[in-house]
Amino acid sequence: MIVIDGYEFPPFDLERLLRTVFRFEPSESFGVFTDLPDPRAVEGFAYLGHPGLGPQKLAFTVLYSGLLASDLGDAAFYAYRETGGSNLDLPGEVVTPDGRPLPLREALSRHTISLFMGRYSATAPATALAKEMGFRGATMHGANEKVLATGLSVDYAQVSARAERLREALTRADSARMQWGVRGREVALEIALEGQEAQKSHGLVRTRGDIANLPAGEVYYVPAGAEGIMPMKFEDEAGTIALFRVRDGGIVGLEDVVQGDRAEVERFLSVVRYDRNAGRITELGLGTQSLPWAGTDIQDEKILGTAHLATGRSDHLGGGIGPESFRDKRNAVHNDVLYTPVKTPEIDLSLVTVTRGAETIPVVEHFQPSAFIKRLL
């Protein structure tokens, strides 16, 4: 076992991961997809000599090279032009390592399992394509070495079972409430859930048309509505934090700029004013895994004691907001707003509760799982 930040993990094993997640047959074939600023740089794998591009390089060194070195099945590598936003639709064309352009759908049709590892999340468009075309797959955007050594080294049979226990405990909730302390100010958001079945991101992909987001380990809802105040920290150099007014399920205006660049906030609001669904609250997610912080949302949002909201696209979660719901498809992102003591130390997630009938269940208290959740898990 390897100890990382006080947690024990077995060494990363690509074969163990893929066999657990997909339980695939010997005849299956893998496609590895990554995004690049210029997909032509995949020719001869020239991009490996370029600066940066950490997740894209791992797509080659870990996924593709690992598949070639194993007897897991045939594998091929493809690059496409980066979309510029989380969960925006994928370009219609990919480039192969010998420099040939190829329609994306043709590339996907060649494989029963498609793996996406790059800069931007491809979960929403990959889910839509998988349901239509019948392949299976996984998305691992933003992966880094720590994610490989921790979140992708765990036993996903156990992750799935743990997520199911929490899902069963919180399903069919009527509402949820999130409370934050932001620089001495208390704000809250009431979220309508209307008795819906809670869903889980658990990492097992055993059915054609399914896509997993790895690392997995999350219970989530697609809100039916929301009212109140929502804090958001932007990923700009100024560390801008703003409080937004939420009404009728979406962001409707600015309450206050707590710190940073007001122009950054106004740019975001201009998109929301033009495309109402860009500010729609479309996910409430709760982490279920015991993992160290990895500095990337794909893992950190799965950590027990965290919670996240998301705005925008929701069709991949079973919601009704897809690219066609936006006036400009470039705004059709699914944007996670994650609250953790590492990413948002200025925003204390003081309490998250879920209400079902007369029962109110505390889930998160100051970035820690509640006593109820600790007993459950």
C-alpha positions in Angstrom: 0.0 0.0 0.0 1.0 3.6 -0.6 0.3 6.3 2.0 -0.6 9.7 0.5 -1.7 12.5 2.9 -2.6 10.0 5.5 -4.7 7.8 3.2 -3.7 4.3 2.1 -4.0 3.3 -1.6 -2.8 0.3 -3.7 -0.5 1.3 -6.6 -2.3 2.5 -9.6 -3.2 -0.4 -11.9 -4.9 0.5 -15.2 -6.0 -3.1 -15.8 -7.7 -3.4 -12.4 -9.4 0.0 -12.9 -10.8 -0.8 -16.3 -11.8 -4.4 -15.5 -13.7 -3.2 -12.4 -15.3 -0.2 -14.1 -16.3 -1.9 -17.4 -16.2 -5.7 -16.8 -15.4 -5.9 -20.5 -15.2 -8.8 -22.9 -11.9 -9.9 -24.7 -13.3 -8.8 -28.0 -13.9 -5.1 -27.0 -11.9 -2.2 -28.3 -10.8 1.1 -26.6 -10.7 4.6 -28.1 -8.7 7.2 -26.2 -9.7 10.8 -26.8 -8.0 14.0 -25.7 -8.4 17.7 -26.5 -5.7 20.0 -27.8 -5.6 23.7 -28.7 -4.6 22.4 -32.2 -5.5 18.8 -32.7 -3.0 18.5 -35.6 -0.3 18.4 -32.9 -1.3 14.8 -32.2 0.5 13.9 -35.5 3.5 11.8 -34.4 2.5 12.7 -30.8 4.4 16.0 -31.3 2.3 17.6 -28.6 4.1 15.6 -25.9 7.0 18.0 -26.4 4.9 21.0 -25.8 4.8 22.8 -22.4 1.8 22.2 -20.1 -1.0 19.9 -21.4 -0.8 17.7 -18.3 -4.0 15.7 -18.6 -3.5 15.4 -22.4 -0.1 13.9 -21.9 -1.5 11.5 -19.3 -4.0 10.3 -21.9 -1.0 9.1 -23.9 1.4 8.0 -21.2 -1.1 6.3 -18.9 -4.2 5.3 -20.9 -3.0 4.7 -24.4 0.4 3.4 -23.7 -1.0 1.3 -20.8 -3.5 -0.3 -23.1 -0.9 -1.0 -25.8 1.3 -2.7 -23.2 -1.5 -4.9 -21.9 -3.7 -7.6 -23.4 -6.9 -5.7 -22.6 -7.9 -5.2 -26.2 -7.3 -3.1 -29.3 -6.7 0.6 -28.7 -6.5 3.8 -30.8 -5.8 7.4 -30.0 -7.5 10.6 -31.2 -7.3 14.3 -30.6 -10.0 17.0 -31.1 -9.9 20.7 -30.8 -10.6 21.8 -27.2 -14.1 23.1 -26.8 -13.2 26.1 -24.5 -15.8 25.2 -21.8 -17.0 22.5 -19.5 -19.4 20.0 -21.3 -19.8 22.0 -24.5 -20.6 19.8 -27.5 -17.5 18.1 -29.1 -16.2 19.1 -32.5 -17.4 16.9 -35.3 -13.8 15.9 -36.3 -10.8 14.2 -34.7 -7.3 13.8 -35.9 -5.3 10.5 -35.7 -1.6 10.2 -34.8 -0.8 9.7 -38.5 -2.3 13.1 -39.2 -5.6 12.0 -40.8 -8.8 13.9 -40.0 -11.7 11.6 -39.2 -15.4 12.3 -38.3 -15.9 12.0 -34.6 -18.8 9.6 -34.9 -16.8 7.3 -37.1 -14.0 7.2 -34.5 -16.5 6.5 -31.8 -18.2 3.7 -33.8 -14.9 1.8 -34.1 -14.8 1.2 -30.4 -17.0 -0.3 -27.7 -15.4 1.7 -24.9 -14.3 5.3 -25.3 -12.0 7.1 -22.7 -11.9 10.9 -22.6 -9.0 12.5 -20.7 -8.1 16.2 -21.4 -8.6 19.7 -20.2 -12.3 20.2 -20.5 -15.1 17.9 -19.3 -16.7 15.9 -22.1 -19.2 14.2 -19.8 -22.4 15.8 -21.2 -21.7 15.4 -24.9 -20.2 11.9 -24.4 -23.3 10.9 -22.5 -25.6 12.1 -25.3 -23.5 10.3 -28.0 -23.2 7.1 -26.0 -27.0 6.9 -25.5 -27.5 7.4 -29.2 -24.6 5.2 -30.5 -24.5 2.5 -27.8 -20.8 2.6 -26.7 -19.7 2.8 -23.1 -17.1 5.1 -21.7 -15.5 7.3 -19.0 -14.5 10.9 -18.7 -11.4 12.0 -16.7 -10.9 15.7 -17.5 -8.3 17.5 -15.4 -6.6 14.3 -14.2 -3.2 14.7 -12.6 -0.6 12.3 -11.0 -2.4 12.6 -7.6 -5.7 11.6 -9.1 -4.0 8.6 -10.6 -2.4 7.6 -7.3 -5.6 8.1 -5.2 -9.0 8.6 -6.9 -8.3 6.2 -9.7 -6.5 3.6 -7.5 -9.5 2.7 -5.3 -11.8 -0.3 -5.6 -14.8 1.0 -7.5 -17.0 -1.9 -6.4 -16.6 -0.4 -2.9 -17.1 3.2 -4.1 -20.4 2.1 -5.8 -21.7 0.4 -2.7 -20.8 3.4 -0.5 -22.5 5.8 -2.9 -25.6 3.6 -2.9 -25.9 3.7 0.9 -25.9 7.4 0.9 -28.3 7.6 -2.1 -30.8 5.4 -0.4 -30.6 7.5 2.8 -31.3 10.7 0.9 -33.6 9.8 -2.0 -37.1 11.2 -2.5 -36.2 14.3 -0.6 -38.6 17.2 -0.8 -36.0 19.9 -0.5 -32.4 20.8 0.5 -30.9 23.9 2.2 -27.4 25.1 1.9 -26.0 27.7 4.3 -22.7 29.6 4.0 -20.7 32.0 6.0 -19.0 34.6 3.7 -16.8 37.1 5.5 -19.0 37.3 8.5 -22.2 37.3 6.5 -24.7 34.4 6.6 -26.5 33.5 3.3 -28.6 30.5 2.3 -30.2 28.8 -0.7 -33.4 26.8 -0.6 -33.5 24.0 -3.2 -36.7 22.3 -4.3 -36.3 18.6 -5.1 -40.0 17.5 -5.2 -39.5 13.9 -4.0 -37.2 12.9 -6.9 -35.0 9.8 -6.8 -31.5 10.8 -5.8 -28.9 9.7 -8.4 -25.3 8.5 -7.9 -22.0 8.8 -9.8 -20.5 5.5 -8.7 -18.0 4.5 -11.4 -19.4 1.2 -12.7 -20.3 1.2 -16.4 -21.9 -2.1 -17.1 -24.6 -1.1 -19.6 -24.3 0.0 -23.2 -24.9 3.8 -23.5 -23.5 4.6 -20.1 -20.7 7.0 -19.3 -18.9 7.4 -15.9 -17.1 10.4 -14.6 -13.9 9.2 -12.9 -13.0 9.6 -10.1 -16.6 8.8 -9.1 -18.3 9.0 -5.7 -21.2 11.4 -5.6 -24.9 11.5 -4.8 -26.7 14.2 -6.8 -30.1 15.8 -7.6 -31.4 17.9 -10.5 -33.2 20.7 -8.7 -36.7 21.6 -9.6 -36.2 25.1 -8.3 -34.1 27.3 -6.0 -34.5 30.6 -4.1 -32.1 32.7 -2.0 -28.4 33.7 -2.2 -25.6 31.7 -3.8 -21.9 32.5 -3.3 -19.5 31.8 -6.2 -15.7 32.0 -6.4 -14.3 32.7 -9.8 -11.2 31.1 -11.2 -9.5 34.4 -12.0 -6.2 35.7 -10.7 -8.0 38.1 -8.3 -9.9 35.2 -6.6 -13.2 37.1 -7.2 -16.1 36.1 -4.9 -19.6 37.3 -5.5 -23.1 36.7 -4.0 -25.9 36.1 -6.5 -29.6 36.4 -6.0 -31.4 33.2 -7.1 -35.1 33.2 -7.9 -37.3 30.7 -9.8 -34.4 28.2 -10.1 -31.8 30.5 -11.5 -29.5 33.4 -11.0 -31.3 36.7 -11.6 -28.9 39.3 -10.4 -26.0 40.4 -8.2 -26.3 40.8 -4.4 -22.7 41.9 -3.7 -19.1 41.5 -4.8 -17.2 40.3 -1.7 -13.7 40.5 -3.2 -11.9 40.7 -6.5 -12.7 42.0 -9.9 -16.2 43.3 -10.4 -15.7 43.2 -14.2 -15.3 39.4 -14.0 -18.7 39.2 -12.3 -20.3 41.5 -14.8 -19.0 39.3 -17.7 -20.6 36.3 -16.1 -23.9 38.2 -15.6 -23.9 39.4 -19.2 -24.0 35.8 -20.3 -26.8 34.9 -17.9 -28.8 37.9 -19.0 -28.5 36.9 -22.6 -28.9 33.1 -22.0 -31.2 32.6 -18.9 -30.3 28.9 -18.7 -26.6 29.7 -18.2 -27.6 30.7 -14.7 -30.1 27.9 -14.1 -29.2 25.8 -11.0 -29.1 22.3 -12.4 -27.3 20.2 -9.9 -26.8 19.7 -6.2 -24.0 17.2 -5.6 -22.6 15.6 -2.4 -19.3 13.8 -2.2 -19.1 10.3 -0.8 -15.4 9.3 -1.0 -12.6 9.5 1.6 -9.8 11.0 -0.6 -7.0 13.6 -0.3 -7.4 16.9 -2.1 -6.0 16.7 -5.6 -6.4 20.3 -6.7 -8.8 19.5 -9.5 -12.6 19.5 -9.3 -13.0 16.1 -10.9 -11.7 14.5 -7.7 -12.3 17.2 -5.0 -16.0 17.3 -5.7 -16.2 13.6 -4.8 -14.7 14.1 -1.3 -17.0 13.5 1.7 -17.8 16.8 3.4 -18.0 18.7 0.1 -21.0 19.9 -1.8 -21.3 21.6 -5.2 -24.0 23.3 -7.2 -23.9 23.6 -11.0 -25.4 25.9 -13.5 -26.3 25.4 -17.1 -26.6 22.2 -19.1 -28.4 19.2 -17.3 -29.4 16.7 -20.0 -26.6 14.3 -19.1 -28.0 14.2 -15.5 -31.6 13.5 -16.6 -32.6 17.1 -16.7 -34.3 19.0 -19.6 -31.6 21.6 -20.5 -29.5 20.6 -23.4 -27.6 22.7 -26.1 -30.8 23.5 -27.9 -32.0 25.3 -24.7 -29.5 28.1 -25.2 -29.6 31.1 -27.5 -25.9 30.6 -28.1 -24.6 27.1 -27.9 -21.2 28.4 -26.7 -23.0 29.1 -23.4 -24.3 25.5 -23.1 -21.8 24.6 -20.4 -22.4 22.6 -17.2 -20.4 24.7 -14.7 -19.7 23.1 -11.3 -19.5 25.5 -8.4 -17.5 23.6 -5.7 -17.3 24.4 -2.0 -14.2 23.0 -0.2 -11.9 24.3 2.5 -9.1 24.2 0.0 -10.7 25.8 -3.0 -13.1 28.2 -1.2 -11.6 28.8 2.3 -13.3 32.3 2.3 -16.7 30.6 1.9 -17.6 28.4 4.9 -20.1 25.7 3.9 -21.7 25.8 7.4 -24.6 23.5 6.8 -26.3 21.3 4.2 -29.5 19.7 5.1 -32.0 17.5 3.2 -35.7 17.4 4.1 -38.1 14.6 3.5 -41.5 14.9 5.0 -41.1 15.9 8.6 -37.5 14.7 8.7 -34.6 17.1 8.2 -31.3 15.3 7.8 -28.0 17.2 8.3 -25.5 16.1 5.7 -22.5 18.5 5.8 -21.4 20.8 8.7 -18.5 23.1 8.1 -16.9 20.9 5.4 -17.3 17.8 7.5 -19.8 14.9 7.1 -22.5 15.1 9.7 -22.8 12.5 12.5 -25.7 11.0 10.5 -23.5 10.5 7.5 -20.6 9.1 9.5 -22.8 6.5 11.1 -24.2 5.6 7.7 -20.9 5.2 5.9 
